[in-house]
Amino acid sequence: METGGRVVHYLDSINGSRYSSSAPGMIRRYMERLHRKGGEEVKYHVRIRKDPPLQENVVDCGVFVWK
């Protein structure tokens, strides 16, 4: 999340679901609503990152990197 630049960076460690997940849009809408409640009308955009760490199996789900 880059609040200053209004960007949701999406890093999906499972390559196959990277472009089909509804999570980035949900986070974007949540952040826009949060700002709207504070009286500010802003737009966030989603950046699907192509350089996330990748899982080698299907059981290591979770956060790999939090910066």
N, C-alpha and C positions, 0 to 999 in steps of 0.2 A: 504494500500500500504506500503510495506516494501522495500524501494529502496536499502538499504544496503544489504539486503539478497535476493534481486530480487524476491520478492514474492508479488503476488496480492492476498490479503485476501478477499474472497467473502462471505458476510453475507447477505443472502436473508431472509427477514422477512416473506415471504410466502413459507411455507415448500414445497408445490407441485412443484414449479418452480425452486427450488434450483439447481437441476442437469441438467435442460434442457435449461437454459438461455444462450444466446450467449454473454452476457455482459462481463463475466470474460475474455473470449478469446479476445474480442475486446480491452479491456483495456490492456491486456498483449501485443498484437501486437502493439498497440499505443506506449507503453513504449519502446518496442524494436526498433521501428522505430525512436523514439525520440533520443535514444542513438546512433543509426546508423548515424543519421544526425550530431551528435557531434563527429563522427569518432570512436565510441566505439561499438564493437560487443558484445552484452550481451544477455543472455536468461533469461526471467522471467518464473516463473511457478505459477500456480493458486492453491491456497489452499481454498477449499470450506469448510467453517467453519460449524461445526455442533452445535454451541452454540450461534446463533444470537438471539436477542430478537424477539419474534414472534408477528405478527399482530393477533388481535382477530376478525378483520372484513376485508372487502375489500376496505374500504375508507381511511384508515390511511396510505396510501402509502407515502414513503419518507424515509429520513434518520433517523433511531432510535438512532444510536450511531456513533459518529465520534471521534476517539481517535487520 
